[in-house]
Amino acid sequence: MATDYKALIRIRQWDLDEQRRQLGQLNAAYTRIEQEIAKLQADYEREQAALAETDFIAAGTFGNYTEGMIKRRNSLQQALKSLDQQIAEKTEEVREAFQEVKKFELAQEELEAAEDARLQRLENIELDDIAVDAHSRRQKAGD
């Protein structure tokens, strides 16, 4: 019976590890998008600085570039919001999975403690029987 909890603990631990791995992937995706937004902003600022050095005709296309950049940034920010929600949900799943593992670990510890106590009681009973037998033999030998 003690090994039943050990198997459940292994299964729950595997589930917890999987949940943590998925959370790590979500966090990595979030970081990549943040970096992409920062790069997009840096590119925009570089293009804006280059615009000051160009002629009026080239400046006419900057509006289209700005519009495309704004759409891309808004799209990335929406992706961040979505990922933020997914990260919150996955964090809750990790917390629940951790609680499940802990619950079974505590149950296993209680089971092992109960088994240890049972074995200690049996050993004490056996030692008491040996002591009683030895005392009886000494009593008979003394008679």
N, CA, C and O atoms as a GROMACS GRO file, in nm:
protein
  572
    1MET      N    1   0.082  -0.120   0.000
    1MET     CA    2   0.000   0.000   0.000
    1MET      C    3   0.086   0.125   0.000
    1MET      O    4   0.046   0.227  -0.057
    2ALA      N    5   0.202   0.121   0.062
    2ALA     CA    6   0.289   0.237   0.068
    2ALA      C    7   0.338   0.276  -0.071
    2ALA      O    8   0.356   0.395  -0.099
    3THR      N    9   0.358   0.178  -0.158
    3THR     CA   10   0.408   0.210  -0.291
    3THR      C   11   0.300   0.274  -0.378
    3THR      O   12   0.333   0.337  -0.478
    4ASP      N   13   0.172   0.258  -0.342
    4ASP     CA   14   0.066   0.320  -0.420
    4ASP      C   15   0.083   0.471  -0.424
    4ASP      O   16   0.070   0.533  -0.529
    5TYR      N   17   0.113   0.530  -0.309
    5TYR     CA   18   0.132   0.675  -0.304
    5TYR      C   19   0.258   0.716  -0.379
    5TYR      O   20   0.263   0.822  -0.441
    6LYS      N   21   0.360   0.632  -0.373
    6LYS     CA   22   0.484   0.665  -0.443
    6LYS      C   23   0.460   0.673  -0.593
    6LYS      O   24   0.513   0.761  -0.661
    7ALA      N   25   0.380   0.582  -0.646
    7ALA     CA   26   0.347   0.585  -0.789
    7ALA      C   27   0.266   0.711  -0.822
    7ALA      O   28   0.292   0.777  -0.922
    8LEU      N   29   0.170   0.742  -0.737
    8LEU     CA   30   0.090   0.863  -0.758
    8LEU      C   31   0.177   0.988  -0.749
    8LEU      O   32   0.159   1.083  -0.826
    9ILE      N   33   0.270   0.988  -0.657
    9ILE     CA   34   0.360   1.103  -0.643
    9ILE      C   35   0.442   1.120  -0.771
    9ILE      O   36   0.458   1.232  -0.820
   10ARG      N   37   0.494   1.010  -0.825
   10ARG     CA   38   0.572   1.018  -0.949
   10ARG      C   39   0.487   1.073  -1.063
   10ARG      O   40   0.532   1.157  -1.141
   11ILE      N   41   0.364   1.025  -1.073
   11ILE     CA   42   0.275   1.072  -1.180
   11ILE      C   43   0.244   1.220  -1.163
   11ILE      O   44   0.252   1.297  -1.259
   12ARG      N   45   0.210   1.259  -1.042
   12ARG     CA   46   0.178   1.400  -1.015
   12ARG      C   47   0.302   1.490  -1.034
   12ARG      O   48   0.290   1.603  -1.080
   13GLN      N   49   0.419   1.438  -0.997
   13GLN     CA   50   0.543   1.515  -1.015
   13GLN      C   51   0.571   1.535  -1.164
   13GLN      O   52   0.613   1.642  -1.206
   14TRP      N   53   0.546   1.430  -1.243
   14TRP     CA   54   0.564   1.443  -1.387
   14TRP      C   55   0.468   1.548  -1.442
   14TRP      O   56   0.508   1.631  -1.524
   15ASP      N   57   0.344   1.546  -1.396
   15ASP     CA   58   0.246   1.645  -1.439
   15ASP      C   59   0.291   1.786  -1.400
   15ASP      O   60   0.282   1.879  -1.480
   16LEU      N   61   0.340   1.800  -1.279
   16LEU     CA   62   0.390   1.930  -1.233
   16LEU      C   63   0.506   1.977  -1.320
   16LEU      O   64   0.511   2.093  -1.360
   17ASP      N   65   0.598   1.888  -1.350
   17ASP     CA   66   0.712   1.923  -1.435
   17ASP      C   67   0.666   1.967  -1.574
   17ASP      O   68   0.719   2.062  -1.631
   18GLU      N   69   0.567   1.897  -1.627
   18GLU     CA   70   0.512   1.932  -1.758
   18GLU      C   71   0.447   2.070  -1.754
   18GLU      O   72   0.466   2.151  -1.845
   19GLN      N   73   0.370   2.097  -1.649
   19GLN     CA   74   0.306   2.228  -1.634
   19GLN      C   75   0.412   2.339  -1.624
   19GLN      O   76   0.397   2.445  -1.684
   20ARG      N   77   0.517   2.313  -1.549
   20ARG     CA   78   0.625   2.412  -1.536
   20ARG      C   79   0.695   2.434  -1.670
   20ARG      O   80   0.730   2.547  -1.704
   21ARG      N   81   0.715   2.327  -1.746
   21ARG     CA   82   0.779   2.340  -1.878
   21ARG      C   83   0.693   2.428  -1.969
   21ARG      O   84   0.744   2.516  -2.039
   22GLN      N   85   0.562   2.404  -1.968
   22GLN     CA   86   0.472   2.484  -2.050
   22GLN      C   87   0.471   2.630  -2.006
   22GLN      O   88   0.467   2.720  -2.090
   23LEU      N   89   0.474   2.653  -1.876
   23LEU     CA   90   0.480   2.790  -1.825
   23LEU      C   91   0.610   2.857  -1.871
   23LEU      O   92   0.609   2.974  -1.908
   24GLY      N   93   0.718   2.784  -1.869
   24GLY     CA   94   0.846   2.837  -1.917
   24GLY      C   95   0.839   2.875  -2.064
   24GLY      O   96   0.895   2.977  -2.106
   25GLN      N   97   0.772   2.793  -2.144
   25GLN     CA   98   0.757   2.823  -2.286
   25GLN      C   99   0.674   2.950  -2.306
   25GLN      O  100   0.707   3.033  -2.391
   26LEU      N  101   0.568   2.964  -2.228
   26LEU     CA  102   0.486   3.085  -2.238
   26LEU      C  103   0.566   3.209  -2.198
   26LEU      O  104   0.558   3.312  -2.265
   27ASN      N  105   0.643   3.198  -2.092
   27ASN     CA  106   0.726   3.311  -2.049
   27ASN      C  107   0.831   3.346  -2.155
   27ASN      O  108   0.859   3.463  -2.178
   28ALA      N  109   0.888   3.244  -2.218
   28ALA     CA  110   0.986   3.268  -2.324
   28ALA      C  111   0.921   3.338  -2.443
   28ALA      O  112   0.980   3.429  -2.501
   29ALA      N  113   0.800   3.296  -2.478
   29ALA     CA  114   0.728   3.360  -2.588
   29ALA      C  115   0.698   3.506  -2.554
   29ALA      O  116   0.709   3.594  -2.639
   30TYR      N  117   0.660   3.530  -2.430
   30TYR     CA  118   0.631   3.667  -2.384
   30TYR      C  119   0.756   3.754  -2.398
   30TYR      O  120   0.749   3.867  -2.446
   31THR      N  121   0.869   3.700  -2.356
   31THR     CA  122   0.995   3.774  -2.364
   31THR      C  123   1.032   3.802  -2.510
   31THR      O  124   1.078   3.912  -2.542
   32ARG      N  125   1.012   3.703  -2.597
   32ARG     CA  126   1.043   3.724  -2.740
   32ARG      C  127   0.958   3.836  -2.798
   32ARG      O  128   1.008   3.919  -2.875
   33ILE      N  129   0.831   3.839  -2.763
   33ILE     CA  130   0.744   3.944  -2.817
   33ILE      C  131   0.784   4.080  -2.762
   33ILE      O  132   0.784   4.179  -2.835
   34GLU      N  133   0.819   4.086  -2.634
   34GLU     CA  134   0.866   4.213  -2.577
   34GLU      C  135   0.991   4.261  -2.652
   34GLU      O  136   1.004   4.380  -2.681
   35GLN      N  137   1.081   4.169  -2.681
   35GLN     CA  138   1.202   4.205  -2.755
   35GLN      C  139   1.168   4.251  -2.897
   35GLN      O  140   1.230   4.343  -2.949
   36GLU      N  141   1.070   4.186  -2.957
   36GLU     CA  142   1.030   4.224  -3.092
   36GLU      C  143   0.969   4.365  -3.092
   36GLU      O  144   0.993   4.443  -3.184
   37ILE      N  145   0.891   4.397  -2.990
   37ILE     CA  146   0.834   4.531  -2.979
   37ILE      C  147   0.946   4.634  -2.961
   37ILE      O  148   0.943   4.740  -3.024
   38ALA      N  149   1.043   4.603  -2.878
   38ALA     CA  150   1.156   4.695  -2.856
   38ALA      C  151   1.234   4.715  -2.986
   38ALA      O  152   1.275   4.826  -3.017
   39LYS      N  153   1.255   4.606  -3.062
   39LYS     CA  154   1.326   4.616  -3.190
   39LYS      C  155   1.246   4.699  -3.288
   39LYS      O  156   1.302   4.780  -3.362
   40LEU      N  157   1.116   4.678  -3.290
   40LEU     CA  158   1.028   4.754  -3.379
   40LEU      C  159   1.038   4.903  -3.348
   40LEU      O  160   1.046   4.986  -3.439
   41GLN      N  161   1.038   4.936  -3.220
   41GLN     CA  162   1.048   5.076  -3.179
   41GLN      C  163   1.184   5.134  -3.218
   41GLN      O  164   1.192   5.247  -3.266
   42ALA      N  165   1.290   5.056  -3.198
   42ALA     CA  166   1.425   5.103  -3.235
   42ALA      C  167   1.435   5.123  -3.386
   42ALA      O  168   1.495   5.221  -3.431
   43ASP      N  169   1.378   5.032  -3.463
   43ASP     CA  170   1.377   5.046  -3.609
   43ASP      C  171   1.302   5.172  -3.651
   43ASP      O  172   1.345   5.245  -3.740
   44TYR      N  173   1.190   5.196  -3.586
   44TYR     CA  174   1.109   5.314  -3.617
   44TYR      C  175   1.188   5.442  -3.589
   44TYR      O  176   1.190   5.534  -3.670
   45GLU      N  177   1.253   5.445  -3.474
   45GLU     CA  178   1.332   5.564  -3.438
   45GLU      C  179   1.449   5.583  -3.535
   45GLU      O  180   1.483   5.696  -3.569
   46ARG      N  181   1.510   5.474  -3.578
   46ARG     CA  182   1.620   5.482  -3.674
   46ARG      C  183   1.568   5.535  -3.808
   46ARG      O  184   1.632   5.619  -3.871
   47GLU      N  185   1.454   5.486  -3.852
   47GLU     CA  186   1.395   5.532  -3.978
   47GLU      C  187   1.355   5.679  -3.968
   47GLU      O  188   1.370   5.755  -4.063
   48GLN      N  189   1.304   5.717  -3.853
   48GLN     CA  190   1.264   5.856  -3.832
   48GLN      C  191   1.386   5.948  -3.838
   48GLN      O  192   1.380   6.056  -3.896
   49ALA      N  193   1.497   5.904  -3.780
   49ALA     CA  194   1.620   5.984  -3.785
   49ALA      C  195   1.674   5.990  -3.928
   49ALA      O  196   1.724   6.094  -3.971
   50ALA      N  197   1.663   5.880  -4.001
   50ALA     CA  198   1.709   5.878  -4.140
   50ALA      C  199   1.622   5.967  -4.227
   50ALA      O  200   1.669   6.022  -4.326
   51LEU      N  201   1.496   5.981  -4.192
   51LEU     CA  202   1.402   6.064  -4.268
   51LEU      C  203   1.448   6.210  -4.268
   51LEU      O  204   1.431   6.280  -4.367
   52ALA      N  205   1.505   6.254  -4.159
   52ALA     CA  206   1.549   6.393  -4.150
   52ALA      C  207   1.661   6.421  -4.249
   52ALA      O  208   1.682   6.536  -4.288
   53GLU      N  209   1.731   6.318  -4.291
   53GLU     CA  210   1.843   6.335  -4.384
   53GLU      C  211   1.803   6.314  -4.529
   53GLU      O  212   1.886   6.330  -4.618
   54THR      N  213   1.678   6.278  -4.555
   54THR     CA  214   1.636   6.249  -4.693
   54THR      C  215   1.558   6.366  -4.750
   54THR      O  216   1.529   6.464  -4.682
   55ASP      N  217   1.524   6.350  -4.877
   55ASP     CA  218   1.448   6.457  -4.943
   55ASP      C  219   1.298   6.442  -4.918
   55ASP      O  220   1.253   6.344  -4.859
   56PHE      N  221   1.225   6.539  -4.962
   56PHE     CA  222   1.081   6.547  -4.938
   56PHE      C  223   1.006   6.431  -5.003
   56PHE      O  224   0.908   6.383  -4.946
   57ILE      N  225   1.048   6.385  -5.118
   57ILE     CA  226   0.979   6.278  -5.190
   57ILE      C  227   0.987   6.147  -5.112
   57ILE      O  228   0.888   6.075  -5.102
   58ALA      N  229   1.103   6.117  -5.057
   58ALA     CA  230   1.119   5.994  -4.979
   58ALA      C  231   1.036   6.000  -4.852
   58ALA      O  232   0.991   5.897  -4.801
   59ALA      N  233   1.015   6.119  -4.801
   59ALA     CA  234   0.938   6.135  -4.678
   59ALA      C  235   0.792   6.098  -4.698
   59ALA      O  236   0.722   6.067  -4.601
   60GLY      N  237   0.745   6.099  -4.820
   60GLY     CA  238   0.606   6.065  -4.849
   60GLY      C  239   0.571   5.921  -4.814
   60GLY      O  240   0.455   5.892  -4.784
   61THR      N  241   0.666   5.833  -4.819
   61THR     CA  242   0.640   5.692  -4.788
   61THR      C  243   0.649   5.663  -4.638
   61THR      O  244   0.612   5.555  -4.593
   62PHE      N  245   0.698   5.759  -4.562
   62PHE     CA  246   0.715   5.735  -4.418
   62PHE      C  247   0.580   5.717  -4.348
   62PHE      O  248   0.571   5.644  -4.250
   63GLY      N  249   0.477   5.782  -4.398
   63GLY     CA  250   0.344   5.767  -4.341
   63GLY      C  251   0.296   5.622  -4.350
   63GLY      O  252   0.240   5.568  -4.255
   64ASN      N  253   0.320   5.560  -4.466
   64ASN     CA  254   0.283   5.419  -4.483
   64ASN      C  255   0.363   5.330  -4.389
   64ASN      O  256   0.311   5.236  -4.330
   65TYR      N  257   0.493   5.363  -4.377
   65TYR     CA  258   0.579   5.286  -4.287
   65TYR      C  259   0.529   5.299  -4.143
   65TYR      O  260   0.521   5.200  -4.070
   66THR      N  261   0.495   5.421  -4.105
   66THR     CA  262   0.446   5.446  -3.968
   66THR      C  263   0.316   5.369  -3.944
   66THR      O  264   0.298   5.308  -3.838
   67GLU      N  265   0.227   5.374  -4.041
   67GLU     CA  266   0.099   5.303  -4.027
   67GLU      C  267   0.122   5.152  -4.012
   67GLU      O  268   0.059   5.088  -3.926
   68GLY      N  269   0.208   5.096  -4.092
   68GLY     CA  270   0.240   4.953  -4.083
   68GLY      C  271   0.306   4.919  -3.949
   68GLY      O  272   0.276   4.815  -3.890
   69MET      N  273   0.394   5.006  -3.903
   69MET     CA  274   0.461   4.984  -3.776
   69MET      C  275   0.360   4.988  -3.661
   69MET      O  276   0.368   4.906  -3.569
   70ILE      N  277   0.268   5.081  -3.665
   70ILE     CA  278   0.167   5.092  -3.559
   70ILE      C  279   0.079   4.967  -3.558
   70ILE      O  280   0.048   4.914  -3.451
   71LYS      N  281   0.039   4.920  -3.675
   71LYS     CA  282  -0.043   4.799  -3.682
   71LYS      C  283   0.033   4.679  -3.626
   71LYS      O  284  -0.022   4.599  -3.550
   72ARG      N  285   0.159   4.669  -3.662
   72ARG     CA  286   0.242   4.557  -3.614
   72ARG      C  287   0.259   4.565  -3.462
   72ARG      O  288   0.248   4.463  -3.393
   73ARG      N  289   0.285   4.685  -3.411
   73ARG     CA  290   0.302   4.702  -3.266
   73ARG      C  291   0.172   4.668  -3.193
   73ARG      O  292   0.174   4.602  -3.089
   74ASN      N  293   0.058   4.714  -3.246
   74ASN     CA  294  -0.071   4.682  -3.184
   74ASN      C  295  -0.096   4.531  -3.184
   74ASN      O  296  -0.147   4.476  -3.087
   75SER      N  297  -0.060   4.467  -3.294
   75SER     CA  298  -0.077   4.322  -3.303
   75SER      C  299   0.010   4.252  -3.199
   75SER      O  300  -0.035   4.158  -3.133
   76LEU      N  301   0.133   4.298  -3.184
   76LEU     CA  302   0.223   4.238  -3.084
   76LEU      C  303   0.174   4.264  -2.942
   76LEU      O  304   0.185   4.178  -2.855
   77GLN      N  305   0.120   4.383  -2.919
   77GLN     CA  306   0.068   4.413  -2.785
   77GLN      C  307  -0.055   4.328  -2.753
   77GLN      O  308  -0.075   4.288  -2.639
   78GLN      N  309  -0.137   4.300  -2.854
   78GLN     CA  310  -0.250   4.208  -2.834
   78GLN      C  311  -0.200   4.069  -2.800
   78GLN      O  312  -0.255   4.001  -2.713
   79ALA      N  313  -0.095   4.027  -2.869
   79ALA     CA  314  -0.037   3.895  -2.841
   79ALA      C  315   0.017   3.891  -2.698
   79ALA      O  316   0.004   3.789  -2.630
   80LEU      N  317   0.076   4.002  -2.651
   80LEU     CA  318   0.124   4.008  -2.513
   80LEU      C  319   0.009   3.995  -2.414
   80LEU      O  320   0.020   3.925  -2.314
   81LYS      N  321  -0.101   4.063  -2.442
   81LYS     CA  322  -0.217   4.054  -2.353
   81LYS      C  323  -0.269   3.910  -2.347
   81LYS      O  324  -0.302   3.859  -2.239
   82SER      N  325  -0.276   3.847  -2.462
   82SER     CA  326  -0.322   3.709  -2.468
   82SER      C  327  -0.227   3.617  -2.390
   82SER      O  328  -0.270   3.532  -2.313
   83LEU      N  329  -0.098   3.636  -2.412
   83LEU     CA  330   0.001   3.555  -2.340
   83LEU      C  331  -0.003   3.581  -2.191
   83LEU      O  332   0.016   3.490  -2.111
   84ASP      N  333  -0.026   3.705  -2.154
   84ASP     CA  334  -0.034   3.739  -2.012
   84ASP      C  335  -0.147   3.660  -1.946
   84ASP      O  336  -0.131   3.609  -1.835
   85GLN      N  337  -0.260   3.650  -2.014
   85GLN     CA  338  -0.374   3.573  -1.962
   85GLN      C  339  -0.338   3.424  -1.955
   85GLN      O  340  -0.369   3.358  -1.856
   86GLN      N  341  -0.274   3.374  -2.060
   86GLN     CA  342  -0.235   3.233  -2.061
   86GLN      C  343  -0.134   3.202  -1.950
   86GLN      O  344  -0.140   3.097  -1.888
   87ILE      N  345  -0.043   3.295  -1.927
   87ILE     CA  346   0.057   3.277  -1.821
   87ILE      C  347  -0.011   3.274  -1.685
   87ILE      O  348   0.024   3.192  -1.600
   88ALA      N  349  -0.109   3.362  -1.665
   88ALA     CA  350  -0.182   3.362  -1.537
   88ALA      C  351  -0.254   3.229  -1.517
   88ALA      O  352  -0.251   3.173  -1.407
   89GLU      N  353  -0.319   3.179  -1.622
   89GLU     CA  354  -0.390   3.052  -1.612
   89GLU      C  355  -0.292   2.936  -1.586
   89GLU      O  356  -0.318   2.850  -1.503
   90LYS      N  357  -0.182   2.936  -1.658
   90LYS     CA  358  -0.084   2.828  -1.643
   90LYS      C  359  -0.019   2.834  -1.505
   90LYS      O  360   0.010   2.730  -1.446
   91THR      N  361   0.003   2.954  -1.454
   91THR     CA  362   0.059   2.969  -1.319
   91THR      C  363  -0.036   2.907  -1.216
   91THR      O  364   0.008   2.842  -1.122
   92GLU      N  365  -0.164   2.927  -1.235
   92GLU     CA  366  -0.263   2.868  -1.145
   92GLU      C  367  -0.261   2.715  -1.157
   92GLU      O  368  -0.271   2.644  -1.057
   93GLU      N  369  -0.248   2.665  -1.280
   93GLU     CA  370  -0.239   2.520  -1.300
   93GLU      C  371  -0.114   2.463  -1.232
   93GLU      O  372  -0.119   2.354  -1.174
   94VAL      N  373  -0.004   2.535  -1.239
   94VAL     CA  374   0.120   2.491  -1.173
   94VAL      C  375   0.099   2.487  -1.022
   94VAL      O  376   0.142   2.394  -0.955
   95ARG      N  377   0.034   2.590  -0.970
   95ARG     CA  378   0.008   2.596  -0.826
   95ARG      C  379  -0.078   2.477  -0.783
   95ARG      O  380  -0.050   2.414  -0.681
   96GLU      N  381  -0.182   2.448  -0.860
   96GLU     CA  382  -0.269   2.335  -0.828
   96GLU      C  383  -0.194   2.202  -0.838
   96GLU      O  384  -0.211   2.114  -0.753
   97ALA      N  385  -0.112   2.187  -0.940
   97ALA     CA  386  -0.034   2.064  -0.957
   97ALA      C  387   0.064   2.047  -0.841
   97ALA      O  388   0.085   1.936  -0.792
   98PHE      N  389   0.124   2.157  -0.796
   98PHE     CA  390   0.216   2.151  -0.683
   98PHE      C  391   0.142   2.107  -0.557
   98PHE      O  392   0.193   2.027  -0.479
   99GLN      N  393   0.021   2.160  -0.538
   99GLN     CA  394  -0.059   2.121  -0.421
   99GLN      C  395  -0.093   1.972  -0.425
   99GLN      O  396  -0.093   1.906  -0.322
  100GLU      N  397  -0.121   1.920  -0.544
  100GLU     CA  398  -0.150   1.778  -0.558
  100GLU      C  399  -0.029   1.694  -0.519
  100GLU      O  400  -0.041   1.596  -0.445
  101VAL      N  401   0.087   1.732  -0.568
  101VAL     CA  402   0.210   1.658  -0.533
  101VAL      C  403   0.230   1.662  -0.382
  101VAL      O  404   0.258   1.560  -0.320
  102LYS      N  405   0.217   1.781  -0.324
  102LYS     CA  406   0.239   1.797  -0.181
  102LYS      C  407   0.140   1.713  -0.100
  102LYS      O  408   0.176   1.653   0.001
  103LYS      N  409   0.015   1.709  -0.146
  103LYS     CA  410  -0.088   1.632  -0.076
  103LYS      C  411  -0.048   1.484  -0.070
  103LYS      O  412  -0.057   1.421   0.035
  104PHE      N  413  -0.004   1.429  -0.183
  104PHE     CA  414   0.035   1.288  -0.185
  104PHE      C  415   0.164   1.263  -0.110
  104PHE      O  416   0.181   1.158  -0.048
  105GLU      N  417   0.256   1.359  -0.114
  105GLU     CA  418   0.380   1.343  -0.036
  105GLU      C  419   0.350   1.339   0.114
  105GLU      O  420   0.407   1.258   0.187
  106LEU      N  421   0.259   1.426   0.158
  106LEU     CA  422   0.221   1.426   0.300
  106LEU      C  423   0.150   1.296   0.337
  106LEU      O  424   0.174   1.241   0.444
  107ALA      N  425   0.063   1.248   0.249
  107ALA     CA  426  -0.007   1.122   0.275
  107ALA      C  427   0.094   1.007   0.283
  107ALA      O  428   0.082   0.918   0.367
  108GLN      N  429   0.194   1.010   0.194
  108GLN     CA  430   0.298   0.907   0.197
  108GLN      C  431   0.376   0.912   0.327
  108GLN      O  432   0.405   0.809   0.388
  109GLU      N  433   0.411   1.033   0.371
  109GLU     CA  434   0.484   1.047   0.497
  109GLU      C  435   0.402   0.994   0.614
  109GLU      O  436   0.455   0.927   0.703
  110GLU      N  437   0.272   1.026   0.615
  110GLU     CA  438   0.185   0.976   0.722
  110GLU      C  439   0.176   0.824   0.718
  110GLU      O  440   0.179   0.758   0.822
  111LEU      N  441   0.165   0.769   0.599
  111LEU     CA  442   0.159   0.624   0.584
  111LEU      C  443   0.287   0.558   0.634
  111LEU      O  444   0.283   0.457   0.704
  112GLU      N  445   0.400   0.615   0.597
  112GLU     CA  446   0.528   0.560   0.642
  112GLU      C  447   0.545   0.574   0.793
  112GLU      O  448   0.598   0.484   0.858
  113ALA      N  449   0.499   0.686   0.849
  113ALA     CA  450   0.508   0.706   0.994
  113ALA      C  451   0.420   0.604   1.066
  113ALA      O  452   0.459   0.549   1.169
  114ALA      N  453   0.300   0.579   1.013
  114ALA     CA  454   0.210   0.481   1.073
  114ALA      C  455   0.271   0.341   1.066
  114ALA      O  456   0.262   0.263   1.161
  115GLU      N  457   0.333   0.309   0.953
  115GLU     CA  458   0.398   0.178   0.938
  115GLU      C  459   0.516   0.166   1.034
  115GLU      O  460   0.535   0.061   1.096
  116ASP      N  461   0.593   0.271   1.047
  116ASP     CA  462   0.706   0.270   1.143
  116ASP      C  463   0.655   0.250   1.285
  116ASP      O  464   0.713   0.173   1.362
  117ALA      N  465   0.547   0.318   1.321
  117ALA     CA  466   0.490   0.304   1.456
  117ALA      C  467   0.439   0.162   1.477
  117ALA      O  468   0.458   0.105   1.585
  118ARG      N  469   0.375   0.104   1.376
  118ARG     CA  470   0.325  -0.033   1.386
  118ARG      C  471   0.440  -0.131   1.407
  118ARG      O  472   0.432  -0.219   1.492
  119LEU      N  473   0.545  -0.115   1.330
  119LEU     CA  474   0.662  -0.202   1.344
  119LEU      C  475   0.728  -0.185   1.480
  119LEU      O  476   0.774  -0.282   1.540
  120GLN      N  477   0.733  -0.063   1.529
  120GLN     CA  478   0.791  -0.038   1.661
  120GLN      C  479   0.708  -0.106   1.769
  120GLN      O  480   0.763  -0.163   1.863
  121ARG      N  481   0.574  -0.099   1.756
  121ARG     CA  482   0.486  -0.166   1.853
  121ARG      C  483   0.510  -0.317   1.851
  121ARG      O  484   0.520  -0.380   1.956
  122LEU      N  485   0.518  -0.374   1.731
  122LEU     CA  486   0.543  -0.518   1.720
  122LEU      C  487   0.678  -0.556   1.781
  122LEU      O  488   0.688  -0.658   1.850
  123GLU      N  489   0.779  -0.475   1.757
  123GLU     CA  490   0.911  -0.502   1.815
  123GLU      C  491   0.906  -0.493   1.967
  123GLU      O  492   0.966  -0.575   2.036
  124ASN      N  493   0.834  -0.393   2.019
  124ASN     CA  494   0.821  -0.379   2.164
  124ASN      C  495   0.748  -0.499   2.225
  124ASN      O  496   0.787  -0.548   2.331
  125ILE      N  497   0.644  -0.545   2.158
  125ILE     CA  498   0.569  -0.662   2.206
  125ILE      C  499   0.662  -0.784   2.209
  125ILE      O  500   0.663  -0.860   2.306
  126GLU      N  501   0.738  -0.802   2.102
  126GLU     CA  502   0.830  -0.915   2.094
  126GLU      C  503   0.937  -0.906   2.204
  126GLU      O  504   0.968  -1.006   2.268
  127LEU      N  505   0.991  -0.787   2.225
  127LEU     CA  506   1.091  -0.769   2.331
  127LEU      C  507   1.030  -0.794   2.469
  127LEU      O  508   1.094  -0.851   2.557
  128ASP      N  509   0.906  -0.749   2.487
  128ASP     CA  510   0.837  -0.774   2.615
  128ASP      C  511   0.818  -0.924   2.637
  128ASP      O  512   0.838  -0.973   2.748
  129ASP      N  513   0.779  -0.997   2.530
  129ASP     CA  514   0.761  -1.142   2.541
  129ASP      C  515   0.894  -1.210   2.577
  129ASP      O  516   0.896  -1.301   2.660
  130ILE      N  517   1.001  -1.167   2.515
  130ILE     CA  518   1.133  -1.224   2.545
  130ILE      C  519   1.169  -1.197   2.690
  130ILE      O  520   1.220  -1.285   2.760
  131ALA      N  521   1.144  -1.075   2.736
  131ALA     CA  522   1.175  -1.040   2.875
  131ALA      C  523   1.092  -1.122   2.973
  131ALA      O  524   1.143  -1.167   3.075
  132VAL      N  525   0.963  -1.142   2.942
  132VAL     CA  526   0.876  -1.222   3.029
  132VAL      C  527   0.926  -1.366   3.032
  132VAL      O  528   0.933  -1.427   3.138
  133ASP      N  529   0.960  -1.422   2.913
  133ASP     CA  530   1.012  -1.559   2.907
  133ASP      C  531   1.140  -1.572   2.988
  133ASP      O  532   1.157  -1.668   3.063
  134ALA      N  533   1.230  -1.476   2.974
  134ALA     CA  534   1.358  -1.480   3.048
  134ALA      C  535   1.332  -1.471   3.198
  134ALA      O  536   1.396  -1.541   3.276
  135HIS      N  537   1.240  -1.387   3.237
  135HIS     CA  538   1.207  -1.372   3.379
  135HIS      C  539   1.146  -1.502   3.432
  135HIS      O  540   1.178  -1.546   3.543
  136SER      N  541   1.058  -1.564   3.353
  136SER     CA  542   0.996  -1.690   3.394
  136SER      C  543   1.101  -1.799   3.409
  136SER      O  544   1.095  -1.877   3.504
  137ARG      N  545   1.196  -1.807   3.318
  137ARG     CA  546   1.301  -1.908   3.326
  137ARG      C  547   1.387  -1.886   3.451
  137ARG      O  548   1.425  -1.982   3.519
  138ARG      N  549   1.417  -1.761   3.479
  138ARG     CA  550   1.496  -1.733   3.599
  138ARG      C  551   1.420  -1.771   3.725
  138ARG      O  552   1.478  -1.822   3.821
  139GLN      N  553   1.290  -1.745   3.723
  139GLN     CA  554   1.206  -1.780   3.838
  139GLN      C  555   1.205  -1.932   3.858
  139GLN      O  556   1.217  -1.982   3.970
  140LYS      N  557   1.190  -2.006   3.745
  140LYS     CA  558   1.186  -2.152   3.753
  140LYS      C  559   1.322  -2.206   3.794
  140LYS      O  560   1.330  -2.302   3.870
  141ALA      N  561   1.428  -2.146   3.746
  141ALA     CA  562   1.563  -2.191   3.780
  141ALA      C  563   1.593  -2.164   3.927
  141ALA      O  564   1.669  -2.238   3.989
  142GLY      N  565   1.536  -2.062   3.981
  142GLY     CA  566   1.558  -2.027   4.120
  142GLY      C  567   1.480  -2.115   4.214
  142GLY      O  568   1.514  -2.123   4.332
  143ASP      N  569   1.378  -2.179   4.169
  143ASP     CA  570   1.294  -2.264   4.256
  143ASP      C  571   1.358  -2.389   4.291
  143ASP      O  572   1.300  -2.470   4.364
   0.00000   0.00000   0.00000
